[in-house]
Every structure is written in C-alpha cells, then in structure tokens.
Amino acid sequence: NAGVTQTPKFRILKIGQSMTLQCTQDMNHNYMYWYRQDPGMGLKLIYYSVGAGITDKGEVPNGYNVSRSTTEDFPLRLELAAPSQTSVYFCASSPLGYEQYFGPGTRLTVT
Amino acid sequence: DQQVKQNSPSLSVQEGRISILNCDYTNSMFDYFLWYKKYPAEGPTFLISISSIKDKNEDGRFTVFLNKSAKHLSLHIVPSQPGDSAVYFCAASLTGANSKLTFGKGITLSVRP
C-alpha cells in the first residue's frame, strides 16, 4: 500500500497561472480532504469529498476547485494563482471519517 | 475565530520525563478529539483520539485526557524519547459534520537527550 500520494512535491507558479495538485489513495477510502497549512498555523480545510461524485466546500475554498470522479483520485485545481495561495497543501483520506491519513504534502510558492 | 487553541507554541523536555501538551476548545458541540504528530517535510500522522463520552484514552506511552467542563484536553507522553520531537496538532470534530476536523496551530515538542 502506497497510502496517500501527492504530486508534485514542490512547485513555483507565477501570479495568474493555473495548476492541478494531484492526490491518489489506494486504501479504498470514501472520504478525502484537501488542507492548506500556512507557516505557524494549523491546517485549514479547503474542500472535502464523502465519495465519488460528491464534493463540498471547507473553510477556505475561494480560488480552488475540486472534482472526484473516482474513489482513488481527488485533484485540487488552482485557477489564477495569487501570492496568498503560497502554502503547503495536504491531501488526506479516511475510511469512515475522523482518523485521517495524510499525504506528504505539496509545497507551492506563487510569485 | 479560533475554535481549537494550542496556546503554547513550543515545549522542551528531558528524555525520560513526561511531556504534557495542552489544547483548549471553544465549541461545546465538538464530540471527538484527535492528536496528530508531524515531522518536517512529512504529512501529519494520527496518534491517538478520544470520544467525548470518555475522559481518558491510553495507547502505550501516549494518554489523552479530556475535561469537558473545562473544554480542555491534554496529551501525556511518558517516558519522552528524542524521536518524539515533532509538531503535535490537536484536532476536533463533531458528529454529522462529515468528520471535518478543526485543527489547532500545533505545538513543537523538543525532547533533549
């Protein structure tokens, strides 16, 4: 089991560019989540999904979009990147909720 | 409005001694609490949890205590080991919220050899 994998590990974007952060889990978990962590702060929920085809906004969804066409994949799309989106992004999955398994993160810098 | 608070940003303890990490919450509807551990350049890993119907949960060297009246929980690590040096996040959830977690800012624990 690879668990939760995220690509890329690092990325530098220019203001206004777009990109997709990939997240895949091989544990057949229904629940998947996207968080961002800013320096010195806790994790904030961006979007989450309770199953394929079902997504919902978290605490900080503005500037992001998600889709969940399969159980395994939960990509996060950034449109028109802004410096405020500079952060570390974590994807997580969970079989029933609560205990979540996290990927290694993607460090994104927008300049 | 920060609903989960970890007011001490760091803690340093001697190897072999007890580490006590504190967490406070403001939303009395939270009914499930978790602790996560995070090493640099890695994702958080689940450590231990407790339901609001309990006041203590133990797993090896790790024990979590919950005081609902004070809206306070704490993580005890005994004995502390150098490998425990990491950032510890407290998180809370409430039933019916699709298990969305609200995280604190984290506490950096340093265990001195």
Interface residues (C-beta under 8 A of the other chain):
Chain A: V4 Y31 Y33 Y35 G40 M41 G42 L43 K44 L45 Y48 V50 D56 G58 F90 A92 S94 L96 G97 Y98 E99 Q100 Y101 F102 G103 P104 G105
Chain B: V4 Q6 P9 Y32 L34 Y36 A41 E42 G43 P44 T45 F46 S49 F89 S93 N98 S99 K100 L101 F103 G104 K105 G106
